[in-house]
């Protein structure tokens, strides 16, 4: 395995991404909105007694249907503000967190594959001193590493923000829970890899970054289903659901990357861009 060439490709792709506003803006703004602004707004709203009571009343049926361990975690809190914070920050925000690594991986993979065609630099890949499989590994790592990195940094930032903003109400460090730790360390790398596998498979069918990004945006739909499913009380983000979710995603990744390794040919990428 030519790790020197792989590192060179990864470094080059990351440098290109840092210089692209179209790529960097969503990578910065979406995590900022979901992991900083949104939780702070929720916690401040929870400190309004009327708002907290109204929220809990609207979600009473959701709470009643929660598994015993989860409902006990909410009911164990004394005030409505505490209950609202636990319900939203710990449970309702969990599936939304998965949008971050998925979005970053999709945006960067779209730029890494289709962006090469749009910038007319894909011809240089034909002469790279590496096999197609080594090139595939390099292209995947150049998107997967930043996606996982942003996901983990976002997890840490979210923890700091919700604990600091929630301290006047909670009076303790209440985040992270075991479920969130597993979500960050087990599911985040898996879902970022899924975006890579899908983008490799569609890379030969698109010629521009925008086309690849729009097509890759469909990958977010399963996460939207998780968000809607939890809001509707169909599923609940418990520790065991996260374990199962990660296992299923990793199995899907095994299939995706088997297909990707068989289909990925740099000549095919070049011809598709003509």
C-alpha positions as CSV (number, residue, x, y, z in Angstrom):
1,X,0.0,0.0,0.0
2,X,1.5,3.3,-1.1
3,X,0.7,5.4,2.0
4,X,2.9,8.2,0.9
5,X,0.8,8.8,-2.2
6,X,-2.4,8.4,-0.2
7,X,-1.3,11.0,2.3
8,X,-0.4,13.4,-0.6
9,X,-3.9,13.0,-2.1
10,X,-5.6,13.5,1.2
11,X,-3.5,16.6,2.0
12,X,-4.2,18.0,-1.4
13,X,-8.0,17.5,-1.2
14,X,-8.1,19.0,2.3
15,X,-6.2,22.1,1.1
16,X,-8.6,22.6,-1.8
17,X,-11.6,22.3,0.6
18,X,-10.2,24.9,2.9
19,X,-10.0,27.4,0.0
20,X,-13.6,26.7,-1.2
21,X,-16.3,28.9,0.3
22,X,-19.0,26.7,-1.2
23,X,-17.7,23.8,0.8
24,X,-16.6,25.5,4.0
25,X,-19.8,27.6,4.6
26,X,-22.2,24.6,5.2
27,X,-19.5,22.8,7.2
28,X,-19.3,25.8,9.6
29,X,-22.8,27.2,9.6
30,X,-24.9,24.0,10.0
31,X,-23.0,22.7,13.1
32,X,-23.1,26.2,14.6
33,X,-26.8,26.3,14.2
34,X,-27.6,22.8,15.4
35,X,-25.0,22.3,18.1
36,X,-24.7,25.8,19.6
37,X,-27.5,28.2,18.7
38,X,-30.4,25.7,18.9
39,X,-29.5,24.1,22.3
40,X,-28.9,27.5,23.8
41,X,-32.3,28.7,22.6
42,X,-34.0,25.6,24.0
43,X,-32.3,26.0,27.4
44,X,-33.2,29.7,27.6
45,X,-36.8,28.9,26.6
46,X,-36.9,26.2,29.3
47,X,-36.2,28.8,32.0
48,X,-39.5,30.4,31.1
49,X,-41.9,28.5,33.4
50,X,-44.9,29.0,31.0
51,X,-42.9,27.8,28.0
52,X,-41.6,24.8,29.8
53,X,-45.1,23.8,31.0
54,X,-46.6,24.2,27.5
55,X,-43.8,22.2,25.9
56,X,-44.2,19.3,28.4
57,X,-48.0,19.4,28.0
58,X,-47.7,19.1,24.2
59,X,-45.2,16.2,24.6
60,X,-47.0,14.4,27.4
61,X,-48.1,11.6,25.2
62,X,-44.6,11.2,23.8
63,X,-43.2,11.0,27.4
64,X,-45.8,8.5,28.5
65,X,-44.9,6.1,25.6
66,X,-41.2,6.3,26.2
67,X,-39.4,3.2,27.5
68,X,-39.3,3.0,31.3
69,X,-35.6,3.9,31.6
70,X,-36.0,7.0,29.5
71,X,-39.3,8.2,31.0
72,X,-37.8,7.8,34.5
73,X,-34.8,10.0,33.5
74,X,-37.3,12.7,32.7
75,X,-39.7,12.2,35.6
76,X,-36.8,12.1,38.1
77,X,-36.3,15.8,37.5
78,X,-38.1,18.1,39.9
79,X,-38.9,21.1,37.8
80,X,-40.5,21.5,34.4
81,X,-37.5,23.4,33.2
82,X,-35.2,20.4,34.0
83,X,-37.6,18.0,32.4
84,X,-37.8,20.0,29.2
85,X,-34.0,20.3,29.0
86,X,-33.5,16.5,29.5
87,X,-36.2,15.7,27.0
88,X,-34.9,18.0,24.2
89,X,-31.2,18.2,24.8
90,X,-30.6,14.5,25.5
91,X,-33.3,12.8,23.4
92,X,-34.8,15.0,20.8
93,X,-31.5,16.5,19.6
94,X,-29.8,13.1,19.2
95,X,-30.9,12.3,15.7
96,X,-30.3,15.8,14.6
97,X,-26.7,15.5,15.6
98,X,-26.2,12.8,13.0
99,X,-26.9,15.4,10.3
100,X,-23.5,16.9,11.0
101,X,-21.1,14.1,10.0
102,X,-23.5,13.1,7.2
103,X,-23.5,16.7,5.8
104,X,-19.8,17.2,6.1
105,X,-19.0,13.8,4.5
106,X,-21.4,14.5,1.6
107,X,-20.2,18.0,0.9
108,X,-16.5,17.0,1.0
109,X,-17.0,13.8,-1.0
110,X,-18.9,15.7,-3.7
111,X,-16.1,18.2,-4.0
112,X,-13.4,15.4,-3.9
113,X,-15.0,13.4,-6.8
114,X,-17.2,15.7,-8.9
115,X,-15.1,18.8,-8.0
116,X,-12.1,17.2,-9.7
117,X,-14.1,17.1,-13.0
118,X,-15.4,20.7,-12.6
119,X,-11.9,22.0,-11.9
120,X,-10.5,20.0,-14.9
121,X,-7.9,18.4,-12.6
122,X,-9.2,14.8,-12.9
123,X,-6.7,14.0,-15.7
124,X,-3.9,14.2,-13.2
125,X,-5.3,11.3,-11.3
126,X,-4.5,9.0,-14.3
127,X,-0.8,9.6,-13.7
128,X,-0.8,9.3,-9.9
129,X,1.7,6.6,-8.9
130,X,-1.0,4.4,-7.2
131,X,-3.5,1.7,-7.9
132,X,-7.2,2.4,-8.3
133,X,-7.8,0.9,-4.8
134,X,-5.2,3.1,-3.2
135,X,-6.8,6.2,-5.0
136,X,-10.2,5.1,-3.7
137,X,-8.8,4.9,-0.1
138,X,-7.2,8.3,-0.4
139,X,-10.4,9.9,-1.8
140,X,-12.5,8.3,0.9
141,X,-10.2,9.3,3.8
142,X,-9.9,12.9,2.5
143,X,-13.7,13.2,3.3
144,X,-14.2,10.7,6.1
145,X,-11.5,12.0,8.4
146,X,-12.8,15.7,8.4
147,X,-16.4,14.4,8.7
148,X,-15.6,12.4,11.8
149,X,-13.4,15.2,13.1
150,X,-16.2,17.8,12.8
151,X,-18.6,15.3,14.3
152,X,-16.4,14.8,17.4
153,X,-15.5,18.5,17.8
154,X,-19.2,19.2,17.5
155,X,-20.0,16.7,20.2
156,X,-17.5,18.3,22.5
157,X,-18.7,21.8,21.7
158,X,-22.3,20.7,22.3
159,X,-21.4,19.2,25.6
160,X,-19.7,22.4,26.8
161,X,-22.5,24.6,25.5
162,X,-25.4,22.6,27.1
163,X,-23.6,22.2,30.4
164,X,-22.7,25.8,30.7
165,X,-26.0,27.2,29.5
166,X,-28.0,24.6,31.5
167,X,-26.0,25.0,34.8
168,X,-28.4,27.7,36.3
169,X,-31.3,25.2,35.9
170,X,-29.6,21.8,36.3
171,X,-27.0,22.6,38.9
172,X,-24.8,19.8,37.6
173,X,-23.0,18.4,34.6
174,X,-25.7,16.3,32.9
175,X,-24.1,15.7,29.5
176,X,-22.9,13.5,27.9
177,X,-24.9,10.3,28.7
178,X,-23.7,6.8,27.7
179,X,-26.1,7.0,24.7
180,X,-24.5,10.2,23.4
181,X,-21.0,8.9,23.8
182,X,-21.9,5.8,21.8
183,X,-23.6,8.0,19.2
184,X,-20.5,10.0,18.7
185,X,-17.9,7.2,18.8
186,X,-19.9,4.4,17.1
187,X,-22.5,5.9,14.8
188,X,-20.8,9.0,13.7
189,X,-17.9,7.2,11.9
190,X,-20.4,4.8,10.4
191,X,-22.7,7.3,8.9
192,X,-19.9,9.4,7.6
193,X,-18.6,6.3,5.8
194,X,-22.0,5.7,4.3
195,X,-21.9,9.1,2.6
196,X,-18.5,8.2,1.1
197,X,-19.8,4.9,-0.3
198,X,-22.8,6.5,-1.9
199,X,-20.8,9.3,-3.4
200,X,-18.3,6.9,-4.9
201,X,-21.1,5.0,-6.6
202,X,-22.6,8.2,-8.1
203,X,-19.3,9.9,-8.9
204,X,-19.3,8.6,-12.5
205,X,-22.8,9.9,-13.2
206,X,-22.3,13.6,-12.3
207,X,-20.0,16.3,-13.6
208,X,-20.3,19.2,-11.2
209,X,-20.1,19.8,-7.5
210,X,-23.7,21.1,-7.4
211,X,-25.0,18.0,-9.1
212,X,-23.2,15.7,-6.8
213,X,-24.2,17.7,-3.7
214,X,-27.9,17.7,-4.7
215,X,-27.8,14.0,-5.4
216,X,-25.9,13.3,-2.2
217,X,-28.4,15.3,-0.2
218,X,-30.8,12.4,-0.6
219,X,-28.6,10.6,1.9
220,X,-30.0,12.8,4.7
221,X,-33.5,11.4,4.2
222,X,-32.9,8.4,6.5
223,X,-31.9,10.8,9.3
224,X,-35.0,12.8,8.6
225,X,-37.0,9.6,9.1
226,X,-35.3,9.0,12.4
227,X,-36.1,12.6,13.5
228,X,-39.8,12.3,12.5
229,X,-40.0,8.7,13.9
230,X,-38.8,9.9,17.3
231,X,-41.1,13.0,17.3
232,X,-44.0,10.7,16.5
233,X,-43.2,8.3,19.3
234,X,-42.4,5.4,16.9
235,X,-38.8,5.1,18.0
236,X,-36.7,6.4,20.9
237,X,-33.0,7.1,20.9
238,X,-32.0,4.7,23.7
239,X,-28.6,3.1,24.3
240,X,-29.6,-0.1,22.6
241,X,-31.1,1.6,19.6
242,X,-27.8,3.4,19.0
243,X,-25.9,0.1,19.3
244,X,-28.3,-1.5,16.8
245,X,-28.3,1.6,14.5
246,X,-24.5,1.6,14.3
247,X,-24.3,-2.1,13.6
248,X,-26.8,-1.8,10.7
249,X,-25.0,1.2,9.2
250,X,-21.7,-0.6,9.3
251,X,-23.2,-3.6,7.6
252,X,-24.6,-1.3,4.9
253,X,-21.1,0.2,4.5
254,X,-19.6,-3.2,4.0
255,X,-21.9,-3.7,1.0
256,X,-21.4,-0.2,-0.3
257,X,-17.7,-0.3,-0.3
258,X,-17.6,-3.8,-1.8
259,X,-19.6,-2.4,-4.7
260,X,-17.5,0.8,-4.8
261,X,-14.2,-1.1,-4.9
262,X,-15.5,-3.2,-7.8
263,X,-16.8,-0.2,-9.8
264,X,-14.2,2.5,-9.0
265,X,-11.9,3.1,-12.0
266,X,-10.2,6.4,-12.6
267,X,-10.6,6.0,-16.4
268,X,-14.4,5.8,-15.8
269,X,-14.3,9.1,-13.9
270,X,-12.3,10.7,-16.7
271,X,-14.7,9.5,-19.4
272,X,-17.7,10.6,-17.4
273,X,-16.3,14.1,-17.2
274,X,-15.8,14.5,-20.9
